[in-house]
Amino acid sequence: IGPVMVFGLVASMFHMNDVTHTLNVIRNVATSWLSREIVFGVGFAGLGFVFAFMQWFKIASFRLRQGVAALAALFGVALIVSMSMIYASLPTVPAWYTWVVPFQFFATAIVLGSAGVTMALVLMTLVRQRPAKDAPVEVPVRNTTDPAAGKTWKETLGFTPNKREINAAPTAEEWRWTVSIIRLCAALAALAAVGVLISYVAHLQNLAMHPEPAAAISAAA
């Protein structure tokens, strides 16, 4: 998600024609959903990076890392709200001025998020099920009083221990968690997809019965 978020934020800077005015987009946070989208988008991407960095190098306690993850998730929810309200707060566009828009934004996030989690778990399982001959070779512990003596830069930064942990064969408990999470993701994605289909029908019926000509045109389109 991180690289996609960064690419999207950089690309959005060119909407203003002059990228030197980038900071002006956050001046109306109190009244503008577009400004809130930028703030929560940057916050979500930044907190996600901080959590990933802390998790990889095992920085701080487990509870603190989970706290950062929870804060990033809250920013993510606020980002979806902000993006959907950019459209749903426009009374001049009947096709957007409805509860269906934020509902479908969240439903889409659930479908794509479930797919992303499932794909990540499947890929990780494939990596950890490689033949033993492909597994990383254990580095013998050095007999020295200086923990940093003779270590490579990868070992010093924590890459080697984390690589061993990631590539280790999954335990029975990890298998159970993986299967349970994939099943949950499949159920959530299916429910969200059905909800989107139902909301489309309700939305089109509402547009067809709406008195404004713009709504009728949207329904016919």
Accessible surface in RSA format (square Angstrom, percent):
REM  Atomic radii and reference values for relative SASA: ProtOr
REM  Chains: A
REM  Algorithm: Lee & Richards
REM  Probe-radius: 1.40
REM  Slices: 20
REM RES _ NUM      All-atoms   Total-Side   Main-Chain    Non-polar    All polar
REM                ABS   REL    ABS   REL    ABS   REL    ABS   REL    ABS   REL
RES ILE A   1   150.87  85.9 111.01  82.7  39.86  96.1 115.08  82.9  35.79  97.1
RES GLY A   2    34.62  42.7   0.00   N/A  34.62  42.7  27.78  76.2   6.84  15.3
RES PRO A   3   111.09  81.0  98.54  89.8  12.55  45.6 106.14  87.6   4.95  30.8
RES VAL A   4   112.00  73.7 108.43  98.2   3.57   8.6 110.62  96.1   1.38   3.7
RES MET A   5    33.96  17.6  31.02  20.5   2.93   7.0   9.14   7.8  24.82  32.9
RES VAL A   6    84.08  55.3  83.45  75.5   0.64   1.5  84.06  73.0   0.02   0.1
RES PHE A   7   151.46  75.8 146.83  90.9   4.63  12.0 151.05  91.6   0.42   1.2
RES GLY A   8    36.08  44.5   0.00   N/A  36.08  44.5  30.78  84.5   5.30  11.9
RES LEU A   9    40.67  22.6  37.60  26.9   3.06   7.7  37.97  26.7   2.70   7.3
RES VAL A  10    74.51  49.0  74.03  67.0   0.48   1.2  74.38  64.6   0.13   0.3
RES ALA A  11    44.11  40.6  35.72  55.1   8.39  19.1  39.99  56.3   4.12  10.9
RES SER A  12    34.10  28.8  27.85  37.2   6.25  14.4  25.77  54.9   8.33  11.7
RES MET A  13    60.68  31.4  60.12  39.8   0.57   1.3  43.74  37.2  16.94  22.4
RES PHE A  14   137.48  68.8 120.22  74.5  17.27  44.9 120.85  73.3  16.64  47.6
RES HIS A  15   159.24  87.0 122.32  85.0  36.92  94.4  81.35  83.8  77.89  90.6
RES MET A  16    53.29  27.6  33.09  21.9  20.20  48.1  39.84  33.9  13.45  17.8
RES ASN A  17   146.73 101.2 114.65 110.8  32.09  77.3  31.10  74.9 115.63 111.8
RES ASP A  18    57.11  40.0  53.35  53.1   3.75   8.9  21.44  50.4  35.67  35.6
RES VAL A  19    59.21  39.0  53.20  48.2   6.02  14.5  53.20  46.2   6.02  16.3
RES THR A  20   108.49  77.2  73.95  75.0  34.54  82.3  77.07 103.5  31.42  47.5
RES HIS A  21    91.85  50.2  89.95  62.5   1.91   4.9  53.13  54.8  38.72  45.1
RES THR A  22    35.90  25.5  35.62  36.1   0.28   0.7  35.59  47.8   0.30   0.5
RES LEU A  23   139.35  77.6 136.08  97.4   3.27   8.2 136.80  96.1   2.56   6.9
RES ASN A  24    68.84  47.5  62.53  60.4   6.31  15.2  18.11  43.6  50.73  49.0
RES VAL A  25    32.91  21.7  23.88  21.6   9.04  21.8  32.78  28.5   0.13   0.4
RES ILE A  26    74.47  42.4  65.46  48.8   9.00  21.7  65.46  47.1   9.00  24.4
RES ARG A  27   181.23  76.1 146.50  74.7  34.73  82.7  42.68  58.3 138.55  84.0
RES ASN A  28    84.28  58.1  80.55  77.8   3.73   9.0   7.48  18.0  76.80  74.2
RES VAL A  29    58.08  38.2  56.07  50.8   2.01   4.8  56.07  48.7   2.01   5.4
RES ALA A  30    89.40  82.2  60.85  93.9  28.55  64.9  71.05 100.1  18.35  48.6
RES THR A  31   113.56  80.8  83.91  85.1  29.64  70.6  74.08  99.5  39.47  59.7
RES SER A  32    31.74  26.8  26.49  35.3   5.25  12.1  19.28  41.1  12.46  17.5
RES TRP A  33    72.78  29.2  68.36  33.1   4.42  10.4  55.58  29.6  17.20  27.9
RES LEU A  34    99.43  55.4  97.85  70.0   1.58   4.0  97.85  68.7   1.58   4.3
RES SER A  35     4.90   4.1   4.90   6.5   0.00   0.0   0.00   0.0   4.90   6.9
RES ARG A  36    49.14  20.6  48.88  24.9   0.26   0.6  11.32  15.5  37.82  22.9
RES GLU A  37    38.04  21.8  37.41  28.3   0.63   1.5   5.77  11.2  32.27  26.3
RES ILE A  38    33.89  19.3  33.73  25.1   0.16   0.4  33.89  24.4   0.00   0.0
RES VAL A  39    52.07  34.3  46.15  41.8   5.92  14.3  49.75  43.2   2.32   6.3
RES PHE A  40    57.18  28.6  57.18  35.4   0.00   0.0  57.18  34.7   0.00   0.0
RES GLY A  41     1.41   1.7   0.00   N/A   1.41   1.7   1.41   3.9   0.00   0.0
RES VAL A  42    82.46  54.3  80.96  73.3   1.50   3.6  81.13  70.5   1.33   3.6
RES GLY A  43    17.60  21.7   0.00   N/A  17.60  21.7  17.20  47.2   0.40   0.9
RES PHE A  44    42.47  21.2  41.86  25.9   0.61   1.6  41.86  25.4   0.61   1.7
RES ALA A  45    16.63  15.3   8.03  12.4   8.60  19.6  11.37  16.0   5.25  13.9
RES GLY A  46    34.92  43.1   0.00   N/A  34.92  43.1  34.21  93.9   0.70   1.6
RES LEU A  47    36.93  20.6  35.83  25.6   1.10   2.8  35.95  25.2   0.98   2.6
RES GLY A  48    28.21  34.8   0.00   N/A  28.21  34.8  23.64  64.9   4.56  10.2
RES PHE A  49   142.48  71.3 134.58  83.4   7.91  20.6 140.42  85.1   2.06   5.9
RES VAL A  50    65.65  43.2  64.25  58.2   1.40   3.4  65.65  57.0   0.01   0.0
RES PHE A  51    51.67  25.8  51.67  32.0   0.00   0.0  51.67  31.3   0.00   0.0
RES ALA A  52    56.58  52.0  48.41  74.7   8.17  18.6  52.89  74.5   3.69   9.8
RES PHE A  53    95.62  47.8  90.13  55.8   5.49  14.3  94.59  57.3   1.03   2.9
RES MET A  54    19.67  10.2  19.67  13.0   0.00   0.0  13.38  11.4   6.29   8.3
RES GLN A  55    63.35  35.4  63.08  46.1   0.27   0.6  24.55  52.3  38.80  29.4
RES TRP A  56    80.26  32.2  75.84  36.7   4.42  10.4  79.98  42.6   0.28   0.5
RES PHE A  57    54.14  27.1  33.52  20.8  20.62  53.7  35.99  21.8  18.14  51.9
RES LYS A  58    98.15  47.9  79.18  48.6  18.97  45.2  66.27  59.7  31.88  34.0
RES ILE A  59    73.75  42.0  69.37  51.7   4.38  10.6  73.75  53.1   0.00   0.0
RES ALA A  60    47.37  43.6  10.10  15.6  37.28  84.8  30.69  43.2  16.68  44.2
RES SER A  61    69.51  58.7  54.32  72.5  15.19  35.0  52.42 111.6  17.09  23.9
RES PHE A  62   123.53  61.8 118.02  73.1   5.51  14.3 118.02  71.6   5.51  15.8
RES ARG A  63   206.28  86.6 195.72  99.8  10.56  25.1  70.72  96.7 135.56  82.2
RES LEU A  64    97.99  54.6  92.47  66.2   5.53  13.9  97.59  68.5   0.41   1.1
RES ARG A  65    20.81   8.7  20.81  10.6   0.00   0.0   0.02   0.0  20.79  12.6
RES GLN A  66    78.62  44.0  74.64  54.5   3.98   9.5  21.48  45.7  57.14  43.3
RES GLY A  67    37.52  46.3   0.00   N/A  37.52  46.3  31.31  85.9   6.20  13.9
RES VAL A  68    23.30  15.3  21.19  19.2   2.10   5.1  22.54  19.6   0.76   2.1
RES ALA A  69    25.93  23.8  19.76  30.5   6.17  14.0  20.94  29.5   4.99  13.2
RES ALA A  70    56.32  51.8  47.58  73.4   8.74  19.9  55.08  77.6   1.24   3.3
RES LEU A  71    81.68  45.5  79.86  57.1   1.81   4.6  80.92  56.8   0.76   2.0
RES ALA A  72     8.33   7.7   8.33  12.9   0.00   0.0   8.33  11.7   0.00   0.0
RES ALA A  73    56.01  51.5  46.61  71.9   9.39  21.4  54.16  76.3   1.85   4.9
RES LEU A  74   118.19  65.8 113.20  81.0   4.98  12.5 113.67  79.8   4.51  12.1
RES PHE A  75    53.19  26.6  52.44  32.5   0.75   2.0  53.15  32.2   0.05   0.1
RES GLY A  76    10.42  12.9   0.00   N/A  10.42  12.9   9.81  26.9   0.61   1.4
RES VAL A  77    76.50  50.3  75.69  68.5   0.81   1.9  75.69  65.8   0.81   2.2
RES ALA A  78    24.14  22.2  18.76  29.0   5.38  12.2  23.20  32.7   0.94   2.5
RES LEU A  79    15.18   8.5  15.18  10.9   0.00   0.0  15.18  10.7   0.00   0.0
RES ILE A  80    31.15  17.7  31.15  23.2   0.00   0.0  31.15  22.4   0.00   0.0
RES VAL A  81    51.73  34.0  51.46  46.6   0.27   0.6  51.73  44.9   0.00   0.0
RES SER A  82     0.39   0.3   0.39   0.5   0.00   0.0   0.00   0.0   0.39   0.5
RES MET A  83    54.18  28.1  53.73  35.6   0.46   1.1  26.85  22.8  27.33  36.2
RES SER A  84     0.04   0.0   0.04   0.0   0.00   0.0   0.00   0.0   0.04   0.1
RES MET A  85    49.29  25.5  49.29  32.6   0.00   0.0  35.81  30.4  13.48  17.9
RES ILE A  86    43.17  24.6  37.90  28.2   5.27  12.7  40.29  29.0   2.87   7.8
RES TYR A  87    86.20  40.2  86.20  49.0   0.00   0.0  38.48  28.9  47.72  58.8
RES ALA A  88    11.52  10.6   4.02   6.2   7.50  17.1   4.02   5.7   7.50  19.9
RES SER A  89    42.19  35.7  24.38  32.5  17.81  41.0  19.43  41.4  22.76  31.9
RES LEU A  90    69.15  38.5  69.15  49.5   0.00   0.0  69.15  48.6   0.00   0.0
RES PRO A  91    76.75  55.9  65.57  59.8  11.18  40.6  65.75  54.3  11.00  68.3
RES THR A  92   114.17  81.2  87.97  89.2  26.20  62.4  81.68 109.7  32.49  49.1
RES VAL A  93    44.73  29.4  44.39  40.2   0.34   0.8  44.73  38.9   0.00   0.0
RES PRO A  94    11.12   8.1   3.60   3.3   7.52  27.3   7.39   6.1   3.72  23.1
RES ALA A  95    17.51  16.1  15.28  23.6   2.23   5.1  15.28  21.5   2.23   5.9
RES TRP A  96   102.72  41.2 102.72  49.7   0.00   0.0  77.26  41.2  25.46  41.3
RES TYR A  97   122.41  57.2 104.52  59.5  17.89  46.6  61.59  46.3  60.82  75.0
RES THR A  98    20.67  14.7   7.81   7.9  12.86  30.6  15.67  21.1   5.00   7.6
RES TRP A  99   155.95  62.6 143.69  69.6  12.25  28.8 123.70  66.0  32.25  52.3
RES VAL A 100     3.78   2.5   3.78   3.4   0.00   0.0   3.78   3.3   0.00   0.0
RES VAL A 101    18.52  12.2  17.02  15.4   1.50   3.6  18.52  16.1   0.00   0.0
RES PRO A 102    30.80  22.4  30.80  28.1   0.00   0.0  30.80  25.4   0.00   0.0
RES PHE A 103    80.52  40.3  73.49  45.5   7.04  18.3  79.47  48.2   1.05   3.0
RES GLN A 104    29.63  16.6  29.03  21.2   0.59   1.4  10.71  22.8  18.92  14.3
RES PHE A 105    60.90  30.5  54.71  33.9   6.19  16.1  57.48  34.8   3.42   9.8
RES PHE A 106    64.87  32.5  64.86  40.2   0.01   0.0  64.86  39.3   0.01   0.0
RES ALA A 107     4.99   4.6   3.07   4.7   1.92   4.4   4.44   6.3   0.55   1.5
RES THR A 108    65.74  46.8  63.26  64.1   2.49   5.9  46.60  62.6  19.14  28.9
RES ALA A 109    36.41  33.5  21.32  32.9  15.09  34.3  29.33  41.3   7.08  18.8
RES ILE A 110    75.73  43.1  69.19  51.5   6.54  15.8  75.42  54.3   0.31   0.8
RES VAL A 111    46.01  30.3  45.75  41.4   0.26   0.6  45.75  39.8   0.26   0.7
RES LEU A 112   118.27  65.9 110.27  78.9   8.00  20.1 110.79  77.8   7.48  20.1
RES GLY A 113    35.64  43.9   0.00   N/A  35.64  43.9  34.26  94.0   1.38   3.1
RES SER A 114     9.32   7.9   5.38   7.2   3.94   9.1   3.54   7.5   5.79   8.1
RES ALA A 115    57.59  53.0  45.58  70.3  12.01  27.3  54.08  76.2   3.51   9.3
RES GLY A 116    31.01  38.2   0.00   N/A  31.01  38.2  26.87  73.7   4.14   9.3
RES VAL A 117    69.76  45.9  65.94  59.7   3.82   9.2  68.90  59.9   0.86   2.3
RES THR A 118    36.77  26.2  36.77  37.3   0.00   0.0  32.45  43.6   4.32   6.5
RES MET A 119   119.28  61.8 114.00  75.4   5.27  12.6  80.09  68.1  39.19  51.9
RES ALA A 120    57.36  52.7  48.50  74.8   8.87  20.2  53.54  75.4   3.83  10.1
RES LEU A 121    40.47  22.5  39.97  28.6   0.51   1.3  40.09  28.2   0.38   1.0
RES VAL A 122    65.59  43.2  63.57  57.5   2.02   4.9  65.49  56.9   0.09   0.2
RES LEU A 123    96.05  53.5  95.44  68.3   0.60   1.5  95.49  67.1   0.55   1.5
RES MET A 124    78.24  40.5  75.96  50.3   2.28   5.4  76.82  65.3   1.42   1.9
RES THR A 125    28.11  20.0  26.99  27.4   1.12   2.7  19.40  26.1   8.71  13.2
RES LEU A 126   114.08  63.5 106.16  75.9   7.92  19.9 106.67  74.9   7.41  19.9
RES VAL A 127    59.68  39.3  57.27  51.8   2.42   5.8  58.60  50.9   1.09   3.0
RES ARG A 128    43.01  18.1  36.16  18.4   6.85  16.3   2.27   3.1  40.75  24.7
RES GLN A 129    92.72  51.8  67.14  49.1  25.58  60.9  25.11  53.5  67.61  51.3
RES ARG A 130   102.46  43.0  82.20  41.9  20.26  48.2  37.95  51.9  64.51  39.1
RES PRO A 131    75.65  55.1  64.10  58.4  11.55  42.0  75.49  62.3   0.16   1.0
RES ALA A 132    93.64  86.1  69.24 106.9  24.40  55.5  74.56 105.0  19.08  50.5
RES LYS A 133   172.86  84.3 130.38  80.0  42.48 101.2 111.05 100.0  61.82  65.8
RES ASP A 134    66.51  46.6  48.01  47.8  18.50  43.8  14.90  35.1  51.61  51.5
RES ALA A 135    45.81  42.1  34.32  53.0  11.49  26.1  35.43  49.9  10.39  27.5
RES PRO A 136    42.36  30.9  20.47  18.7  21.89  79.6  31.80  26.3  10.56  65.6
RES VAL A 137   132.04  86.9 114.89 104.0  17.15  41.3 120.17 104.4  11.87  32.2
RES GLU A 138   122.09  70.1 109.21  82.6  12.88  30.7  60.97 117.9  61.11  49.9
RES VAL A 139    56.51  37.2  42.41  38.4  14.10  34.0  43.38  37.7  13.13  35.6
RES PRO A 140   109.02  79.5  94.43  86.1  14.59  53.0 106.49  87.9   2.53  15.7
RES VAL A 141   147.92  97.3 117.71 106.6  30.21  72.8 123.04 106.9  24.88  67.5
RES ARG A 142    99.68  41.9  80.40  41.0  19.28  45.9  41.72  57.0  57.96  35.1
RES ASN A 143   162.41 112.0 125.33 121.1  37.07  89.3  39.52  95.1 122.88 118.8
RES THR A 144    63.17  44.9  31.79  32.2  31.38  74.8  28.46  38.2  34.71  52.5
RES THR A 145   144.70 102.9 113.15 114.7  31.55  75.2  91.72 123.2  52.98  80.1
RES ASP A 146    73.37  51.4  70.54  70.2   2.83   6.7  25.69  60.5  47.68  47.6
RES PRO A 147   101.94  74.3  89.45  81.5  12.50  45.4  99.02  81.8   2.92  18.2
RES ALA A 148    63.85  58.7  51.20  79.0  12.65  28.8  52.33  73.7  11.51  30.5
RES ALA A 149    37.49  34.5  27.56  42.5   9.93  22.6  36.01  50.7   1.48   3.9
RES GLY A 150    63.00  77.7   0.00   N/A  63.00  77.7  38.32 105.2  24.68  55.3
RES LYS A 151    91.61  44.7  67.01  41.1  24.60  58.6  25.23  22.7  66.38  70.7
RES THR A 152    72.11  51.3  64.42  65.3   7.70  18.3  68.65  92.2   3.47   5.2
RES TRP A 153   159.34  63.9 149.23  72.2  10.11  23.7 129.02  68.8  30.33  49.2
RES LYS A 154   105.21  51.3 105.21  64.6   0.00   0.0  47.89  43.1  57.32  61.1
RES GLU A 155    26.63  15.3  18.90  14.3   7.73  18.4  10.06  19.5  16.58  13.5
RES THR A 156    86.17  61.3  59.97  60.8  26.19  62.4  54.16  72.7  32.01  48.4
RES LEU A 157    90.29  50.3  82.75  59.2   7.54  19.0  87.16  61.2   3.14   8.4
RES GLY A 158    17.51  21.6   0.00   N/A  17.51  21.6  17.28  47.4   0.23   0.5
RES PHE A 159    71.96  36.0  71.64  44.4   0.32   0.8  71.71  43.5   0.24   0.7
RES THR A 160    27.52  19.6  24.61  25.0   2.91   6.9  17.79  23.9   9.73  14.7
RES PRO A 161    67.23  49.0  60.51  55.2   6.73  24.4  62.31  51.4   4.93  30.6
RES ASN A 162    13.41   9.2  13.06  12.6   0.35   0.8   3.17   7.6  10.24   9.9
RES LYS A 163   117.04  57.1 116.01  71.2   1.03   2.5  60.46  54.4  56.59  60.3
RES ARG A 164    53.30  22.4  47.55  24.2   5.75  13.7  18.93  25.9  34.36  20.8
RES GLU A 165   104.91  60.2  94.25  71.3  10.66  25.4  46.30  89.6  58.60  47.8
RES ILE A 166    54.92  31.3  49.79  37.1   5.14  12.4  54.92  39.6   0.00   0.0
RES ASN A 167    22.57  15.6  11.36  11.0  11.21  27.0   1.11   2.7  21.45  20.7
RES ALA A 168    48.48  44.6  38.31  59.1  10.16  23.1  48.45  68.2   0.03   0.1
RES ALA A 169    74.64  68.6  57.05  88.0  17.59  40.0  57.29  80.7  17.35  46.0
RES PRO A 170    23.81  17.4   9.21   8.4  14.59  53.0   9.21   7.6  14.59  90.7
RES THR A 171    77.52  55.1  70.37  71.3   7.14  17.0  73.47  98.7   4.05   6.1
RES ALA A 172    68.14  62.7  54.98  84.8  13.16  29.9  59.58  83.9   8.57  22.7
RES GLU A 173    99.99  57.4  98.26  74.3   1.72   4.1  22.19  42.9  77.80  63.5
RES GLU A 174    66.05  37.9  63.93  48.4   2.12   5.0  30.55  59.1  35.49  29.0
RES TRP A 175   101.82  40.9 101.09  48.9   0.74   1.7  87.89  46.9  13.94  22.6
RES ARG A 176   151.02  63.4 145.26  74.0   5.77  13.7  75.90 103.7  75.12  45.5
RES TRP A 177   156.87  63.0 155.15  75.1   1.71   4.0 142.86  76.2  14.00  22.7
RES THR A 178    22.41  15.9  21.80  22.1   0.61   1.5   4.98   6.7  17.43  26.4
RES VAL A 179    60.61  39.9  59.07  53.5   1.55   3.7  60.61  52.7   0.00   0.0
RES SER A 180    61.88  52.3  54.38  72.6   7.50  17.3  27.55  58.7  34.33  48.1
RES ILE A 181    57.82  32.9  57.14  42.6   0.68   1.6  57.82  41.6   0.00   0.0
RES ILE A 182    49.07  27.9  48.81  36.4   0.26   0.6  48.81  35.1   0.26   0.7
RES ARG A 183   171.56  72.0 163.00  83.1   8.56  20.4  57.37  78.4 114.18  69.2
RES LEU A 184   104.20  58.0  99.32  71.1   4.88  12.3 103.58  72.7   0.63   1.7
RES CYS A 185    10.86   8.2  10.51  11.7   0.35   0.8   0.38   1.0  10.48  11.3
RES ALA A 186    62.43  57.4  48.08  74.2  14.34  32.6  58.07  81.8   4.36  11.5
RES ALA A 187    51.08  47.0  41.86  64.6   9.22  21.0  50.42  71.0   0.66   1.8
RES LEU A 188    76.71  42.7  75.68  54.1   1.03   2.6  75.68  53.2   1.03   2.8
RES ALA A 189    23.27  21.4  21.77  33.6   1.50   3.4  22.49  31.7   0.78   2.1
RES ALA A 190    56.70  52.1  47.31  73.0   9.39  21.4  56.03  78.9   0.67   1.8
RES LEU A 191   126.99  70.7 119.04  85.2   7.94  20.0 119.60  84.0   7.39  19.9
RES ALA A 192    11.47  10.5   2.26   3.5   9.21  20.9  10.74  15.1   0.72   1.9
RES ALA A 193    44.01  40.5  40.05  61.8   3.97   9.0  43.07  60.7   0.94   2.5
RES VAL A 194    79.00  52.0  79.00  71.5   0.00   0.0  79.00  68.6   0.00   0.0
RES GLY A 195    15.99  19.7   0.00   N/A  15.99  19.7  14.62  40.1   1.37   3.1
RES VAL A 196    26.74  17.6  26.74  24.2   0.00   0.0  26.74  23.2   0.00   0.0
RES LEU A 197   119.84  66.7 117.82  84.3   2.03   5.1 118.11  82.9   1.73   4.7
RES ILE A 198   112.51  64.0 109.65  81.7   2.86   6.9 112.08  80.7   0.43   1.2
RES SER A 199     2.93   2.5   1.29   1.7   1.65   3.8   2.93   6.2   0.00   0.0
RES TYR A 200   108.66  50.7 108.66  61.8   0.00   0.0  67.25  50.5  41.41  51.0
RES VAL A 201    87.35  57.5  85.81  77.7   1.54   3.7  87.30  75.9   0.05   0.1
RES ALA A 202    41.57  38.2  33.82  52.2   7.75  17.6  36.57  51.5   5.00  13.2
RES HIS A 203    21.78  11.9  20.70  14.4   1.08   2.8  14.06  14.5   7.72   9.0
RES LEU A 204    87.63  48.8  85.62  61.3   2.00   5.0  85.90  60.3   1.72   4.6
RES GLN A 205   110.14  61.6 105.79  77.3   4.34  10.3  34.62  73.7  75.51  57.3
RES ASN A 206    73.72  50.8  68.12  65.8   5.60  13.5  20.74  49.9  52.98  51.2
RES LEU A 207     3.94   2.2   3.94   2.8   0.00   0.0   3.94   2.8   0.00   0.0
RES ALA A 208    69.49  63.9  41.48  64.0  28.01  63.7  44.12  62.1  25.37  67.2
RES MET A 209   163.85  84.9 132.17  87.5  31.68  75.4 111.71  95.0  52.13  69.1
RES HIS A 210    59.17  32.3  46.54  32.3  12.63  32.3  24.00  24.7  35.17  40.9
RES PRO A 211   121.76  88.7  85.61  78.0  36.14 131.4  97.31  80.3  24.44 151.9
RES GLU A 212    75.53  43.4  73.30  55.5   2.22   5.3  26.39  51.1  49.13  40.1
RES PRO A 213   104.73  76.3  97.50  88.9   7.23  26.3 104.58  86.3   0.16   1.0
RES ALA A 214    45.80  42.1  39.82  61.5   5.97  13.6  42.97  60.5   2.83   7.5
RES ALA A 215     0.00   0.0   0.00   0.0   0.00   0.0   0.00   0.0   0.00   0.0
RES ALA A 216    49.57  45.6  44.21  68.2   5.36  12.2  45.14  63.6   4.43  11.7
RES ILE A 217   121.94  69.4 117.87  87.8   4.06   9.8 121.66  87.6   0.28   0.7
RES SER A 218    39.99  33.8  24.88  33.2  15.10  34.8  11.61  24.7  28.37  39.8
RES ALA A 219    26.70  24.5   9.27  14.3  17.42  39.6   9.56  13.5  17.14  45.4
RES ALA A 220    94.23  86.6  51.17  79.0  43.06  98.0  64.17  90.4  30.07  79.6
RES ALA A 221   117.35 107.9  47.08  72.7  70.27 159.9  72.92 102.7  44.44 117.7
END  Absolute sums over single chains surface
CHAIN  1 A    15167.0      12978.0       2188.9      11286.4       3880.5
END  Absolute sums over all chains
TOTAL         15167.0      12978.0       2188.9      11286.4       3880.5
